[in-house]
Amino acid sequence: MKASTHAEVYRPFTGELRKHPLRPLTLAWSGIRLGLRKKLPAFLLFTPSLITALVGAIKVYLMYSLSEPLKEDGSLAGMQMTVALQKVLGNVAANVVLFVKTSAYFALLAMTWFGAGMIADDRRMGANLLYFSRPLTRGGYLLGKLLGLMFFGLLTLGIPTFVIVSTAAFASPDWSFLRFESEVIWKTALYASTWILTVSTIVLALSSLVNRKTLAMTLVFGTIIVLHGAADVAAELLDISELKLLSLPYNFEVFADWLFDQQLSRADDPTLSLIALGIFAGSGMLLLWRNVRKMEVVG
């Protein structure tokens, strides 16, 4: 039997290949979809941040809705009630700092869960062989992973703080919050952005060291939580307050108090804490770049 070829099926391609300049966004979106595939962990991790946002918004709303009628009363009893409410509820900046710090810990749990496997799973399944065989640069790969993880930080830290600040803006009489305390808004955005970027870099850097999500989670909690406790204990035992600079949460607390003009203890030095945060972020980025470079060579 003579073989035959249907040449009319193999027509030459006359179109144009589609260009994808936003490949990092595609990679980030795939990481987000993969992270949200399991609904129960997402529900458990997002619920505390949601509750924190609601409690913070209600407290800020009560600050304005209860104190304003008492101020208009003008009586001595009204003034005393106003002072008492201010002592209980505090001011807007203090409440924002409190709830930002609280949301940051919940965001750390969520970002560790969703980010620990972003690079570790790629190494385990050999996905980097596919990524770097396509026209995807090392920078594009890192940007895609960072954007994907920062999205979860935005959900658990950025949005709750935005809800609290927005409530203060709309609940304040005559827009007094925007007119007299508008710096709280950009300070909140600066703190949340710094926190999300730094933690994302550290989580991805530790994820790039191993090929198992569980191992990456252990490294993250060991580096951040265990080191925080060890630094605090060592500083107390040796009476060397500078040892607390090894703690990432401590440095962020000092940064928040300094940024929002809150009272600092005598041992707290904002300059040293800012330097320590820069070292944490820079070391994480260098480690992440080095490990991804190795993955690119293998790919």
C-alpha positions as CSV (number, residue, x, y, z in Angstrom):
1,M,0.0,0.0,0.0
2,K,1.4,3.3,-1.0
3,A,1.5,6.1,1.6
4,S,-0.1,9.4,0.7
5,T,0.1,12.8,2.3
6,H,-2.8,15.2,2.4
7,A,-0.8,18.3,1.7
8,E,-3.9,20.6,1.7
9,V,-4.2,20.1,5.5
10,Y,-0.8,21.7,6.2
11,R,-1.4,25.2,5.2
12,P,1.3,27.8,6.0
13,F,0.6,30.1,9.0
14,T,-0.2,33.6,7.7
15,G,-1.3,35.3,10.9
16,E,0.7,37.0,13.7
17,L,1.7,35.5,17.0
18,R,0.1,37.2,19.9
19,K,2.5,39.1,22.2
20,H,2.0,38.9,26.0
21,P,3.8,41.8,27.6
22,L,2.0,41.2,30.9
23,R,3.2,37.7,31.5
24,P,4.0,38.5,35.2
25,L,0.3,39.4,35.7
26,T,-0.7,36.1,34.2
27,L,1.7,34.3,36.5
28,A,0.4,36.2,39.5
29,W,-3.3,35.4,38.6
30,S,-2.5,31.7,38.3
31,G,-1.0,31.8,41.8
32,I,-4.0,33.6,43.2
33,R,-6.4,31.1,41.6
34,L,-4.4,28.2,42.9
35,G,-4.3,29.6,46.4
36,L,-8.1,30.2,46.4
37,R,-8.9,26.8,45.1
38,K,-9.2,25.4,48.7
39,K,-12.1,27.4,50.2
40,L,-11.8,26.3,53.9
41,P,-8.3,27.6,54.5
42,A,-9.2,30.8,52.7
43,F,-12.3,31.2,54.9
44,L,-10.4,30.5,58.1
45,L,-7.5,32.9,57.2
46,F,-9.6,35.8,55.9
47,T,-12.3,35.8,58.6
48,P,-10.0,37.2,61.4
49,S,-9.0,40.1,59.2
50,L,-12.7,40.7,58.3
51,I,-13.7,40.7,62.0
52,T,-10.8,43.1,62.8
53,A,-11.9,45.5,60.1
54,L,-15.5,45.5,61.3
55,V,-14.6,46.0,64.9
56,G,-12.2,48.8,64.0
57,A,-14.8,50.5,61.8
58,I,-17.5,50.3,64.5
59,K,-15.1,51.6,67.2
60,V,-14.1,54.6,65.0
61,Y,-17.8,55.3,64.1
62,L,-18.7,55.3,67.8
63,M,-16.0,57.8,68.5
64,Y,-17.7,60.3,66.4
65,S,-21.3,59.4,66.7
66,L,-21.3,59.4,70.5
67,S,-18.9,62.2,71.3
68,E,-20.3,64.8,68.9
69,P,-23.8,65.1,70.6
70,L,-22.1,65.4,74.0
71,K,-19.9,68.2,72.8
72,E,-23.0,70.0,71.4
73,D,-24.7,69.6,74.8
74,G,-22.2,72.1,76.4
75,S,-23.1,71.0,79.9
76,L,-20.6,69.9,82.5
77,A,-22.0,66.4,82.5
78,G,-21.7,66.3,78.7
79,M,-18.1,67.4,78.8
80,Q,-17.3,64.8,81.4
81,M,-18.9,62.1,79.3
82,T,-16.9,63.2,76.3
83,V,-13.6,63.0,78.2
84,A,-14.6,59.6,79.5
85,L,-15.5,58.3,76.0
86,Q,-12.2,59.6,74.6
87,K,-10.3,57.8,77.3
88,V,-12.1,54.5,76.6
89,L,-12.1,54.8,72.8
90,G,-8.9,56.7,72.3
91,N,-8.2,58.9,69.2
92,V,-8.4,57.9,65.6
93,A,-4.6,57.6,65.0
94,A,-4.2,55.4,68.1
95,N,-7.1,53.1,66.9
96,V,-5.7,52.9,63.4
97,V,-2.3,51.9,64.8
98,L,-3.9,49.3,67.1
99,F,-5.9,47.6,64.3
100,V,-3.1,47.8,61.8
101,K,-0.8,45.9,64.2
102,T,-3.6,43.4,64.8
103,S,-4.3,42.9,61.2
104,A,-0.6,42.5,60.4
105,Y,-0.4,39.3,62.5
106,F,-3.4,37.8,60.7
107,A,-2.0,38.9,57.4
108,L,1.3,37.1,58.3
109,L,-0.6,33.8,58.8
110,A,-2.4,34.2,55.5
111,M,0.6,35.2,53.5
112,T,2.7,32.4,54.9
113,W,0.0,29.8,54.0
114,F,-0.5,31.1,50.4
115,G,3.1,32.1,49.7
116,A,5.0,29.2,51.2
117,G,4.3,27.0,48.2
118,M,4.5,29.5,45.4
119,I,8.2,28.7,44.6
120,A,8.6,25.5,46.6
121,D,5.9,23.8,44.6
122,D,7.4,25.0,41.3
123,R,10.7,23.4,42.3
124,R,9.0,20.2,43.4
125,M,6.9,19.8,40.2
126,G,9.6,21.1,37.9
127,A,7.3,24.0,36.8
128,N,10.4,26.2,36.5
129,L,11.5,24.1,33.5
130,L,8.3,25.2,31.7
131,Y,8.4,28.8,32.8
132,F,12.0,29.5,31.8
133,S,11.7,27.6,28.6
134,R,9.1,30.1,27.5
135,P,10.0,33.8,27.0
136,L,9.7,34.6,30.7
137,T,12.6,36.4,32.3
138,R,13.9,36.0,35.8
139,G,12.6,39.5,36.7
140,G,9.2,38.7,35.2
141,Y,9.0,35.5,37.2
142,L,9.9,37.3,40.5
143,L,7.4,40.1,39.7
144,G,4.6,37.6,39.1
145,K,5.2,35.8,42.3
146,L,5.5,39.0,44.3
147,L,2.3,40.4,42.9
148,G,0.5,37.2,43.6
149,L,1.5,37.1,47.2
150,M,1.0,40.8,47.7
151,F,-2.6,40.4,46.6
152,F,-3.2,38.2,49.7
153,G,-1.5,40.8,51.8
154,L,-3.8,43.4,50.3
155,L,-6.8,41.4,51.2
156,T,-5.7,40.7,54.8
157,L,-4.0,44.0,55.7
158,G,-4.6,46.7,53.0
159,I,-8.4,46.3,52.8
160,P,-9.1,46.2,56.6
161,T,-7.1,49.3,57.2
162,F,-8.8,51.0,54.3
163,V,-12.2,50.2,55.7
164,I,-11.2,51.7,59.1
165,V,-9.8,54.9,57.6
166,S,-12.7,55.3,55.2
167,T,-15.2,54.9,58.1
168,A,-13.3,57.7,60.0
169,A,-13.5,59.9,56.9
170,F,-17.2,59.5,56.4
171,A,-18.2,59.4,60.1
172,S,-16.4,62.5,61.1
173,P,-18.6,65.6,61.3
174,D,-17.9,68.2,58.6
175,W,-15.2,65.9,57.2
176,S,-13.0,66.9,60.1
177,F,-10.9,63.8,59.7
178,L,-9.9,64.7,56.2
179,R,-9.3,68.3,57.1
180,F,-7.3,67.8,60.2
181,E,-6.0,64.2,60.3
182,S,-5.5,63.4,56.6
183,E,-1.9,62.4,57.3
184,V,-3.2,59.2,58.9
185,I,-4.4,58.0,55.5
186,W,-1.0,58.2,53.7
187,K,0.8,56.9,56.8
188,T,-1.5,53.9,56.9
189,A,-0.9,53.3,53.2
190,L,2.9,53.6,53.7
191,Y,3.0,51.2,56.6
192,A,0.8,48.6,54.9
193,S,2.8,48.8,51.7
194,T,6.1,48.5,53.5
195,W,4.8,45.5,55.6
196,I,3.3,43.7,52.6
197,L,6.4,44.1,50.4
198,T,8.9,43.1,53.1
199,V,7.0,40.0,54.3
200,S,6.3,38.9,50.7
201,T,10.0,39.1,49.9
202,I,10.9,37.1,53.0
203,V,8.3,34.4,52.5
204,L,9.2,33.9,48.8
205,A,12.9,33.9,49.6
206,L,12.4,31.1,52.2
207,S,10.1,29.3,49.8
208,S,12.8,29.2,47.2
209,L,15.1,27.3,49.5
210,V,13.1,24.1,49.7
211,N,10.8,22.1,47.5
212,R,8.0,21.4,50.0
213,K,5.3,23.9,51.2
214,T,5.3,22.5,54.7
215,L,9.1,23.0,54.9
216,A,8.7,26.5,53.7
217,M,6.1,27.3,56.3
218,T,8.3,25.9,59.0
219,L,11.2,28.2,57.8
220,V,8.9,31.2,57.8
221,F,7.5,30.7,61.2
222,G,11.0,29.7,62.5
223,T,12.5,32.9,61.1
224,I,9.8,35.3,62.1
225,I,8.0,33.9,65.1
226,V,10.7,31.9,66.9
227,L,13.4,34.5,66.2
228,H,11.0,37.1,67.6
229,G,10.6,35.2,70.9
230,A,14.3,34.3,71.1
231,A,15.3,37.9,70.5
232,D,12.9,39.2,73.2
233,V,14.1,36.7,75.8
234,A,17.8,37.3,75.0
235,A,17.3,41.1,75.3
236,E,15.7,40.7,78.7
237,L,18.3,38.1,80.0
238,L,21.4,39.9,78.7
239,D,19.9,43.4,79.3
240,I,20.9,44.4,75.7
241,S,17.9,46.1,74.0
242,E,19.6,46.1,70.6
243,L,19.0,42.3,70.4
244,K,15.3,43.0,69.8
245,L,16.3,44.4,66.3
246,L,16.6,40.7,65.3
247,S,12.8,40.5,65.5
248,L,10.8,41.5,62.5
249,P,7.5,42.2,64.4
250,Y,9.3,44.3,66.9
251,N,10.9,46.5,64.2
252,F,7.5,47.0,62.6
253,E,5.9,47.9,65.9
254,V,8.5,50.6,66.5
255,F,8.1,51.7,62.9
256,A,4.3,52.0,63.3
257,D,4.6,54.0,66.6
258,W,7.2,56.4,65.1
259,L,5.2,56.8,61.9
260,F,1.9,57.6,63.6
261,D,3.6,59.8,66.3
262,Q,2.8,57.4,69.1
263,Q,4.8,57.3,72.4
264,L,8.0,55.3,72.1
265,S,9.8,53.7,75.0
266,R,13.3,54.8,75.9
267,A,14.9,51.7,74.5
268,D,13.2,52.0,71.1
269,D,15.2,53.6,68.3
270,P,13.2,54.2,65.0
271,T,16.4,54.7,63.0
272,L,17.8,51.3,64.0
273,S,14.5,49.6,63.4
274,L,14.3,51.2,59.9
275,I,17.8,50.0,59.1
276,A,16.9,46.5,60.4
277,L,13.8,46.4,58.2
278,G,15.9,47.4,55.2
279,I,18.4,44.6,56.0
280,F,15.5,42.1,56.3
281,A,14.0,43.1,52.9
282,G,17.4,43.4,51.2
283,S,18.6,40.0,52.4
284,G,15.3,38.4,51.3
285,M,15.5,39.9,47.9
286,L,19.2,38.9,47.4
287,L,18.4,35.3,48.5
288,L,15.4,35.2,46.3
289,W,17.3,36.5,43.3
290,R,20.1,34.0,43.8
291,N,17.8,31.0,44.1
292,V,15.7,31.9,41.2
293,R,18.8,32.4,39.1
294,K,19.8,28.8,39.9
295,M,16.3,27.7,38.8
296,E,16.7,29.6,35.6
297,V,20.0,28.0,34.8
298,V,18.4,24.5,35.4
299,G,15.5,25.5,33.3
